[in-house]
């Protein structure tokens, strides 16, 4: 009888520790993976919203150029003397642009 009670008590403690460990894993997953990704997306959106005419940018495809026109969700980049290409604003890379500005 006593052994049966002890087995039930240890099983209950095991379930509690399982849920505690799962909760900790979810918190770790959130703080190390989800939250930084959300911050990065927020920074990218802010960067795209702040683009102005004359800014030097780089697209995700690697095209370098200066912003010649802004029209809603599109940007016209001047890539060479007189050469213009139209892109969606979402195609402009914040990371590549900052790296190109440093060089």
N, C-alpha and C positions, 0 to 999 in steps of 0.2 A: 504494500500500500504506500509506504513512504517513497519507494523508488518510483512509483508511478507519478506521484506528486512532483518529485524532483525533475523527472523527465518533462512533465508539462511546463514547469517553471522555466527550464532551460530552453524549451522550444519557444516560449513567449519572448524571452530575452533575445533569442536569435532573430525573431521576426522584427523586433524593435530595432536592433542594430542594423538589420538589412535596410530598413526604411531610412534610418539615419544616414547610412552610407550612400544610398541612392540620392537622398536629398543633397548631400555634400557633393556628389558627382555632378548633379544638375547645376548647382551653384558654380562649381569650378568651370564647367562647360560654358555657362553663361558669361562669366567674367573674363575668361581667356579666349573665347571664340566669337560669341554672338555680339557682345557689347563693343569690342573693337571694330567689328565689321560694320555695325550700325554707325559708329562714330566716323569711320572712313567714308561711308556713303553720305553722311550729313556734310562732311567737309567737301566732298566732290560736288554736291549740289550747290553749296555756298559758293565754291569756286566758279562754277558754271554761271551762276546768277550774277556774279560780279565782273564778268568779262565785259570789256569796253572796246570801242573802236581804237585801233592802234596797238593793242596788246599783242605781244609775241606769244604764240601758243604752239603746242605739238598735239597732233591727234593720236588716237590709240593705234592707228595704222602707221605712225611715224612721219606724217607729213608736217613739215615746219612751215610757219607762215605768220603774217600779221593779219589781224582782223580788219577787214576793209568795210564790212557792213554787218549789221545785226538786224535780223528780220524774224521776230517771234522766236521759234525754236530752231532757226537755222542761222548759220554764220557763213559769211563769204570770206575766205582767206586769200590773201594775195601771196602767192608762193614764189613768183619770180617777177621780173619787171613786166607788169601788165597781166601776168597769168593769174587767173582767179578760179577758185574751186569752192563749191557750196557744200557744206557739211551740216549735219545736225549738231546741236550744242552738246548732246550726249557723247559725241565722238571725240571730244576734246579731253585729253588726259591731264589731270592735275599733277600726277607724279612725273610724267615725262616732261611737262612744261617746266616744272620747278628744276628738274635735273638739267634741262637745256639752258635755263637762265643762269645757272651756276657756272657753266662752261664758257 
